[in-house]
Amino acid sequence: VAQGTYKHDAAALGELRDVVAPIVTYLYFGRSDTGHAAEVLDDFADLQVHGTDLVFYERRFKGTAACADNRPRTFPLSTRPEILPIVSAFLAVAPATSGYLWRLPKDARNWNATVIDDMLQRVLLLVGVTPPAGYVYTSHSLRSGAASGAFSIGVDILRICDCGGWAQGSSAVYSY
């Protein structure tokens, strides 16, 4: 679908959003601030494309990092070039209003963590993916999948903690 179509076709824009939001949520370890709570405040989006990099500007911090100001977290999309066009397409036509990044004008319901789960379920249905018998994929699967995937390819546990928002030395990360 041509980029201009998304501006005039609410269903196409919704489908594009449903694809992009779970991808971005996974890339940033399923953190709520990159998922349902990603924001656009005063025309400054938490998520931006710079060249071939996807940059998330972290606004919320815990502990000693609480004084930080929009700390950027960069994901080099050169490693996954197929993601760049769809993220760029959504960001180019997303409503430029203050509020949640993934929220569209047609979205009238409460905006909470379940919205990413709903998007994930629609995308899985769209691509024909079903979980194994006895399992279910949820938005939290994006968080655990990112942490497990990073660990399986040798990413240092301290880096995983940092990316996922877990405290350094937290035992919580090991449950993923």
Accessible surface in RSA format (square Angstrom, percent):
REM  Atomic radii and reference values for relative SASA: ProtOr
REM  Chains: A
REM  Algorithm: Lee & Richards
REM  Probe-radius: 1.40
REM  Slices: 20
REM RES _ NUM      All-atoms   Total-Side   Main-Chain    Non-polar    All polar
REM                ABS   REL    ABS   REL    ABS   REL    ABS   REL    ABS   REL
RES VAL A   1   125.87  82.8  56.94  51.5  68.93 166.1  69.18  60.1  56.69 153.7
RES ALA A   2    73.51  67.6  54.59  84.2  18.93  43.1  66.05  93.0   7.46  19.8
RES GLN A   3    91.68  51.3  83.58  61.1   8.10  19.3  25.21  53.7  66.48  50.4
RES GLY A   4    42.78  52.8   0.00   N/A  42.78  52.8  36.64 100.6   6.14  13.7
RES THR A   5    54.03  38.4  45.97  46.6   8.06  19.2  32.61  43.8  21.42  32.4
RES TYR A   6    27.59  12.9  26.76  15.2   0.83   2.2   5.13   3.9  22.45  27.7
RES LYS A   7   136.47  66.6 103.04  63.2  33.44  79.6  51.22  46.1  85.25  90.8
RES HIS A   8   164.68  90.0 126.76  88.1  37.92  97.0  91.09  93.9  73.60  85.6
RES ASP A   9    55.91  39.2  51.48  51.2   4.44  10.5  15.07  35.5  40.85  40.7
RES ALA A  10    64.53  59.3  52.12  80.4  12.41  28.2  56.98  80.2   7.55  20.0
RES ALA A  11    77.54  71.3  61.38  94.7  16.16  36.8  69.04  97.2   8.50  22.5
RES ALA A  12    17.23  15.8   8.50  13.1   8.73  19.9  15.83  22.3   1.40   3.7
RES LEU A  13    16.24   9.0  16.24  11.6   0.00   0.0  16.24  11.4   0.00   0.0
RES GLY A  14     4.47   5.5   0.00   N/A   4.47   5.5   4.47  12.3   0.00   0.0
RES GLU A  15    93.24  53.5  88.81  67.2   4.43  10.6  19.43  37.6  73.81  60.3
RES LEU A  16    11.66   6.5   7.05   5.0   4.61  11.6  11.09   7.8   0.57   1.5
RES ARG A  17     4.70   2.0   4.70   2.4   0.00   0.0   0.00   0.0   4.70   2.8
RES ASP A  18    10.69   7.5  10.69  10.6   0.00   0.0   2.04   4.8   8.65   8.6
RES VAL A  19    36.33  23.9  35.14  31.8   1.20   2.9  35.14  30.5   1.20   3.2
RES VAL A  20     0.01   0.0   0.01   0.0   0.00   0.0   0.01   0.0   0.00   0.0
RES ALA A  21     0.00   0.0   0.00   0.0   0.00   0.0   0.00   0.0   0.00   0.0
RES PRO A  22     7.41   5.4   6.80   6.2   0.61   2.2   7.12   5.9   0.29   1.8
RES ILE A  23    47.40  27.0  43.13  32.1   4.27  10.3  47.26  34.0   0.14   0.4
RES VAL A  24     1.19   0.8   1.19   1.1   0.00   0.0   1.19   1.0   0.00   0.0
RES THR A  25     4.84   3.4   4.84   4.9   0.00   0.0   4.84   6.5   0.00   0.0
RES TYR A  26    88.35  41.2  87.62  49.9   0.73   1.9  59.15  44.5  29.20  36.0
RES LEU A  27    19.62  10.9  10.82   7.7   8.80  22.1  12.98   9.1   6.64  17.9
RES TYR A  28    12.00   5.6  10.71   6.1   1.30   3.4  12.00   9.0   0.00   0.0
RES PHE A  29    23.34  11.7  23.34  14.5   0.00   0.0  23.34  14.2   0.00   0.0
RES GLY A  30    14.93  18.4   0.00   N/A  14.93  18.4   0.41   1.1  14.51  32.5
RES ARG A  31    20.13   8.5  17.60   9.0   2.53   6.0   9.23  12.6  10.90   6.6
RES SER A  32    66.58  56.3  54.79  73.1  11.80  27.2  27.70  59.0  38.88  54.5
RES ASP A  33    10.82   7.6  10.62  10.6   0.20   0.5   6.09  14.3   4.74   4.7
RES THR A  34     1.50   1.1   0.44   0.4   1.06   2.5   1.20   1.6   0.30   0.4
RES GLY A  35     1.69   2.1   0.00   N/A   1.69   2.1   1.69   4.6   0.00   0.0
RES HIS A  36    36.23  19.8  36.07  25.1   0.16   0.4  11.40  11.8  24.82  28.9
RES ALA A  37    13.69  12.6  13.69  21.1   0.00   0.0  13.69  19.3   0.00   0.0
RES ALA A  38     1.50   1.4   1.50   2.3   0.00   0.0   1.50   2.1   0.00   0.0
RES GLU A  39    28.02  16.1  28.02  21.2   0.00   0.0   0.37   0.7  27.65  22.6
RES VAL A  40    11.88   7.8  11.88  10.8   0.00   0.0  11.88  10.3   0.00   0.0
RES LEU A  41    66.19  36.9  64.10  45.9   2.09   5.3  64.18  45.1   2.02   5.4
RES ASP A  42   130.81  91.6 105.32 104.8  25.49  60.3  38.72  91.1  92.08  91.8
RES ASP A  43   114.71  80.4  83.43  83.0  31.28  74.0  30.67  72.2  84.05  83.8
RES PHE A  44    73.20  36.6  71.55  44.3   1.66   4.3  73.20  44.4   0.00   0.0
RES ALA A  45    20.91  19.2  18.37  28.3   2.54   5.8  18.37  25.9   2.54   6.7
RES ASP A  46     1.22   0.9   1.22   1.2   0.00   0.0   0.00   0.0   1.22   1.2
RES LEU A  47     3.45   1.9   2.29   1.6   1.15   2.9   2.29   1.6   1.15   3.1
RES GLN A  48    40.00  22.4  37.99  27.8   2.01   4.8  17.26  36.7  22.74  17.2
RES VAL A  49    43.25  28.5  18.69  16.9  24.56  59.2  18.69  16.2  24.56  66.6
RES HIS A  50    87.17  47.6  77.50  53.9   9.68  24.8  60.42  62.3  26.75  31.1
RES GLY A  51    65.46  80.7   0.00   N/A  65.46  80.7  43.80 120.2  21.66  48.5
RES THR A  52    72.54  51.6  68.81  69.8   3.73   8.9  50.02  67.2  22.52  34.0
RES ASP A  53    45.41  31.8  45.41  45.2   0.00   0.0   1.42   3.3  44.00  43.9
RES LEU A  54     0.00   0.0   0.00   0.0   0.00   0.0   0.00   0.0   0.00   0.0
RES VAL A  55     9.80   6.5   9.80   8.9   0.00   0.0   9.80   8.5   0.00   0.0
RES PHE A  56     1.55   0.8   1.55   1.0   0.00   0.0   1.55   0.9   0.00   0.0
RES TYR A  57    38.60  18.0  38.60  22.0   0.00   0.0  17.42  13.1  21.18  26.1
RES GLU A  58     5.80   3.3   5.80   4.4   0.00   0.0   0.00   0.0   5.80   4.7
RES ARG A  59    59.50  25.0  36.63  18.7  22.87  54.5  17.68  24.2  41.82  25.3
RES ARG A  60   108.16  45.4 100.01  51.0   8.15  19.4  64.06  87.6  44.10  26.7
RES PHE A  61    34.89  17.5   4.28   2.6  30.61  79.7   8.45   5.1  26.44  75.7
RES LYS A  62   168.09  82.0 151.18  92.8  16.91  40.3 112.91 101.6  55.18  58.8
RES GLY A  63    65.47  80.7   0.00   N/A  65.47  80.7  45.13 123.8  20.34  45.6
RES THR A  64   144.89 103.1 115.46 117.1  29.43  70.1  92.58 124.3  52.32  79.1
RES ALA A  65    30.01  27.6  20.85  32.2   9.17  20.9  29.66  41.8   0.35   0.9
RES ALA A  66    62.50  57.5  39.29  60.6  23.20  52.8  40.09  56.5  22.40  59.3
RES CYS A  67   124.08  93.9  92.43 103.1  31.64  74.4  40.27 102.0  83.80  90.4
RES ALA A  68    41.26  37.9  16.85  26.0  24.41  55.5  28.76  40.5  12.50  33.1
RES ASP A  69   126.82  88.8 102.41 101.9  24.42  57.7  34.73  81.7  92.09  91.8
RES ASN A  70    47.37  32.7  41.90  40.5   5.47  13.2   8.23  19.8  39.13  37.8
RES ARG A  71    82.18  34.5  78.93  40.2   3.26   7.8  42.30  57.8  39.89  24.2
RES PRO A  72    77.51  56.5  61.67  56.2  15.84  57.6  61.67  50.9  15.84  98.4
RES ARG A  73    27.28  11.5  21.98  11.2   5.30  12.6  16.05  21.9  11.22   6.8
RES THR A  74    71.77  51.0  46.73  47.4  25.04  59.7  29.80  40.0  41.96  63.4
RES PHE A  75    49.00  24.5  48.92  30.3   0.08   0.2  49.00  29.7   0.00   0.0
RES PRO A  76    61.36  44.7  61.36  55.9   0.00   0.0  61.36  50.7   0.00   0.0
RES LEU A  77     0.97   0.5   0.20   0.1   0.76   1.9   0.41   0.3   0.56   1.5
RES SER A  78    71.64  60.5  48.26  64.4  23.37  53.8  34.24  72.9  37.39  52.4
RES THR A  79    90.02  64.0  64.38  65.3  25.64  61.1  67.91  91.2  22.12  33.4
RES ARG A  80   124.08  52.1 124.08  63.3   0.00   0.0  28.52  39.0  95.56  57.9
RES PRO A  81    86.82  63.3  79.93  72.9   6.89  25.0  81.26  67.1   5.57  34.6
RES GLU A  82    94.87  54.5  77.46  58.6  17.41  41.5  69.74 134.9  25.13  20.5
RES ILE A  83    14.65   8.3  14.54  10.8   0.11   0.3  14.65  10.6   0.00   0.0
RES LEU A  84    41.09  22.9  41.09  29.4   0.00   0.0  41.09  28.9   0.00   0.0
RES PRO A  85    81.76  59.6  69.58  63.4  12.17  44.3  77.04  63.6   4.72  29.3
RES ILE A  86    54.01  30.7  53.52  39.9   0.49   1.2  54.01  38.9   0.00   0.0
RES VAL A  87     0.00   0.0   0.00   0.0   0.00   0.0   0.00   0.0   0.00   0.0
RES SER A  88    38.93  32.9  34.42  45.9   4.52  10.4  31.51  67.1   7.42  10.4
RES ALA A  89    13.36  12.3  13.06  20.2   0.30   0.7  13.30  18.7   0.06   0.2
RES PHE A  90     0.00   0.0   0.00   0.0   0.00   0.0   0.00   0.0   0.00   0.0
RES LEU A  91    41.93  23.4  20.75  14.8  21.19  53.3  21.12  14.8  20.81  56.0
RES ALA A  92    55.53  51.1  21.58  33.3  33.95  77.2  33.40  47.0  22.13  58.6
RES VAL A  93    12.51   8.2   0.53   0.5  11.98  28.9   2.53   2.2   9.98  27.1
RES ALA A  94    18.00  16.6   6.26   9.7  11.74  26.7   6.26   8.8  11.74  31.1
RES PRO A  95    36.91  26.9  17.85  16.3  19.06  69.3  29.35  24.2   7.56  47.0
RES ALA A  96    83.21  76.5  56.08  86.5  27.13  61.7  59.98  84.5  23.22  61.5
RES THR A  97    87.91  62.5  80.74  81.9   7.17  17.1  67.29  90.4  20.62  31.2
RES SER A  98    72.41  61.2  44.32  59.2  28.08  64.7  32.16  68.5  40.25  56.4
RES GLY A  99    29.80  36.8   0.00   N/A  29.80  36.8  29.69  81.5   0.11   0.3
RES TYR A 100    79.40  37.1  69.88  39.8   9.52  24.8  25.71  19.3  53.69  66.2
RES LEU A 101     5.62   3.1   2.61   1.9   3.01   7.6   3.02   2.1   2.60   7.0
RES TRP A 102     0.29   0.1   0.26   0.1   0.03   0.1   0.26   0.1   0.03   0.1
RES ARG A 103    76.90  32.3  69.10  35.2   7.79  18.6  26.93  36.8  49.97  30.3
RES LEU A 104     4.68   2.6   2.32   1.7   2.36   5.9   3.31   2.3   1.37   3.7
RES PRO A 105   116.18  84.7  76.25  69.5  39.93 145.2  89.73  74.1  26.45 164.4
RES LYS A 106   114.96  56.1  81.49  50.0  33.47  79.7  64.36  57.9  50.60  53.9
RES ASP A 107    25.94  18.2  13.94  13.9  12.00  28.4   5.24  12.3  20.71  20.7
RES ALA A 108   100.44  92.3  63.91  98.6  36.53  83.1  71.18 100.2  29.26  77.5
RES ARG A 109   114.42  48.0 102.23  52.1  12.19  29.0  70.86  96.8  43.56  26.4
RES ASN A 110   120.61  83.2 111.69 107.9   8.92  21.5  22.24  53.5  98.37  95.1
RES TRP A 111    30.70  12.3   7.51   3.6  23.20  54.5   7.50   4.0  23.20  37.6
RES ASN A 112    62.92  43.4  61.67  59.6   1.26   3.0  30.12  72.5  32.81  31.7
RES ALA A 113    53.81  49.5  51.14  78.9   2.67   6.1  51.59  72.7   2.21   5.9
RES THR A 114    72.35  51.5  70.56  71.5   1.78   4.3  69.00  92.7   3.34   5.1
RES VAL A 115     3.85   2.5   3.13   2.8   0.72   1.7   3.41   3.0   0.43   1.2
RES ILE A 116     5.20   3.0   5.20   3.9   0.00   0.0   5.20   3.7   0.00   0.0
RES ASP A 117    36.06  25.3  36.06  35.9   0.00   0.0   5.83  13.7  30.23  30.2
RES ASP A 118    47.52  33.3  44.91  44.7   2.61   6.2  10.83  25.5  36.69  36.6
RES MET A 119     1.69   0.9   1.69   1.1   0.00   0.0   1.69   1.4   0.00   0.0
RES LEU A 120    14.97   8.3  14.97  10.7   0.00   0.0  14.97  10.5   0.00   0.0
RES GLN A 121    69.00  38.6  64.13  46.9   4.87  11.6  38.30  81.5  30.70  23.3
RES ARG A 122   111.12  46.7 104.77  53.4   6.34  15.1  64.80  88.6  46.32  28.1
RES VAL A 123    23.56  15.5  22.99  20.8   0.57   1.4  23.56  20.5   0.00   0.0
RES LEU A 124    25.91  14.4  25.89  18.5   0.02   0.1  25.89  18.2   0.02   0.1
RES LEU A 125   150.57  83.9 133.60  95.6  16.98  42.7 137.81  96.8  12.76  34.3
RES LEU A 126   100.36  55.9  68.19  48.8  32.17  80.9  75.39  52.9  24.97  67.2
RES VAL A 127    92.85  61.1  61.55  55.7  31.30  75.4  69.40  60.3  23.45  63.6
RES GLY A 128    63.18  77.9   0.00   N/A  63.18  77.9  32.51  89.2  30.67  68.7
RES VAL A 129    67.08  44.1  59.57  53.9   7.51  18.1  62.64  54.4   4.44  12.0
RES THR A 130   112.42  80.0  92.95  94.2  19.47  46.4  63.93  85.9  48.50  73.3
RES PRO A 131    41.23  30.0  28.38  25.9  12.85  46.7  28.38  23.4  12.85  79.9
RES PRO A 132    78.86  57.5  65.34  59.6  13.52  49.1  77.51  64.0   1.35   8.4
RES ALA A 133   103.77  95.4  69.59 107.4  34.18  77.8  81.72 115.1  22.06  58.4
RES GLY A 134    88.92 109.7   0.00   N/A  88.92 109.7  44.53 122.2  44.38  99.4
RES TYR A 135   159.55  74.5 139.94  79.6  19.61  51.0  97.81  73.5  61.74  76.1
RES VAL A 136   105.55  69.5  89.95  81.4  15.60  37.6  89.95  78.2  15.60  42.3
RES TYR A 137    74.18  34.6  73.46  41.8   0.73   1.9  45.47  34.2  28.71  35.4
RES THR A 138    47.20  33.6  47.20  47.8   0.00   0.0  38.84  52.2   8.36  12.6
RES SER A 139    26.79  22.6  23.19  30.9   3.60   8.3   6.00  12.8  20.79  29.1
RES HIS A 140    97.74  53.4  93.89  65.3   3.85   9.8  69.44  71.6  28.30  32.9
RES SER A 141    35.46  30.0  26.15  34.9   9.31  21.4  18.68  39.8  16.77  23.5
RES LEU A 142    19.37  10.8  18.79  13.4   0.58   1.5  19.37  13.6   0.00   0.0
RES ARG A 143    35.65  15.0  35.65  18.2   0.00   0.0   9.87  13.5  25.78  15.6
RES SER A 144    33.93  28.7  33.48  44.7   0.45   1.0  17.58  37.4  16.35  22.9
RES GLY A 145    29.08  35.9   0.00   N/A  29.08  35.9  25.77  70.7   3.31   7.4
RES ALA A 146     6.43   5.9   2.72   4.2   3.71   8.4   4.29   6.0   2.14   5.7
RES ALA A 147     3.63   3.3   2.33   3.6   1.30   3.0   2.61   3.7   1.03   2.7
RES SER A 148    50.18  42.4  40.92  54.6   9.26  21.3  38.20  81.3  11.98  16.8
RES GLY A 149    27.66  34.1   0.00   N/A  27.66  34.1  25.61  70.3   2.05   4.6
RES ALA A 150    13.00  12.0   7.81  12.1   5.19  11.8  10.87  15.3   2.13   5.6
RES PHE A 151   124.60  62.3 117.11  72.5   7.50  19.5 117.11  71.0   7.50  21.5
RES SER A 152    90.30  76.3  50.43  67.3  39.87  91.9  47.30 100.7  43.00  60.2
RES ILE A 153   142.02  80.8 106.47  79.3  35.56  85.7 114.86  82.7  27.16  73.7
RES GLY A 154    65.39  80.6   0.00   N/A  65.39  80.6  35.38  97.1  30.01  67.2
RES VAL A 155    47.86  31.5  38.04  34.4   9.82  23.7  44.02  38.2   3.84  10.4
RES ASP A 156    85.58  59.9  73.21  72.9  12.37  29.2  38.38  90.3  47.20  47.1
RES ILE A 157    42.44  24.2  39.30  29.3   3.14   7.6  39.30  28.3   3.14   8.5
RES LEU A 158    91.03  50.7  90.05  64.4   0.98   2.5  90.42  63.5   0.61   1.6
RES ARG A 159   127.32  53.5 122.56  62.5   4.76  11.3  46.03  62.9  81.29  49.3
RES ILE A 160     1.50   0.9   1.09   0.8   0.41   1.0   1.50   1.1   0.00   0.0
RES CYS A 161     2.01   1.5   1.98   2.2   0.02   0.1   0.00   0.0   2.01   2.2
RES ASP A 162    46.47  32.6  40.78  40.6   5.69  13.5  12.80  30.1  33.67  33.6
RES CYS A 163    20.99  15.9  19.45  21.7   1.55   3.6   3.62   9.2  17.38  18.7
RES GLY A 164     1.50   1.9   0.00   N/A   1.50   1.9   0.00   0.0   1.50   3.4
RES GLY A 165    28.17  34.7   0.00   N/A  28.17  34.7  20.18  55.4   7.98  17.9
RES TRP A 166    27.05  10.9  16.38   7.9  10.68  25.1  15.29   8.2  11.76  19.1
RES ALA A 167    72.45  66.6  55.06  85.0  17.39  39.6  66.49  93.6   5.96  15.8
RES GLN A 168   108.64  60.8  82.97  60.6  25.67  61.1  55.76 118.7  52.88  40.1
RES GLY A 169    70.06  86.4   0.00   N/A  70.06  86.4  40.56 111.3  29.51  66.1
RES SER A 170    27.75  23.5  17.13  22.9  10.62  24.5  15.76  33.6  11.99  16.8
RES SER A 171    91.23  77.1  79.78 106.5  11.45  26.4  45.19  96.2  46.04  64.5
RES ALA A 172    48.66  44.7  38.47  59.4  10.19  23.2  47.70  67.2   0.96   2.5
RES VAL A 173     6.84   4.5   1.70   1.5   5.14  12.4   1.70   1.5   5.14  14.0
RES TYR A 174   147.63  68.9 116.10  66.1  31.54  82.1  93.17  70.0  54.46  67.1
RES SER A 175    97.68  82.5  54.06  72.1  43.62 100.5  53.18 113.3  44.50  62.3
RES TYR A 176    60.65  28.3  28.03  15.9  32.62  84.9  31.26  23.5  29.39  36.2
END  Absolute sums over single chains surface
CHAIN  1 A     9531.5       7269.8       2261.7       5908.2       3623.3
END  Absolute sums over all chains
TOTAL          9531.5       7269.8       2261.7       5908.2       3623.3
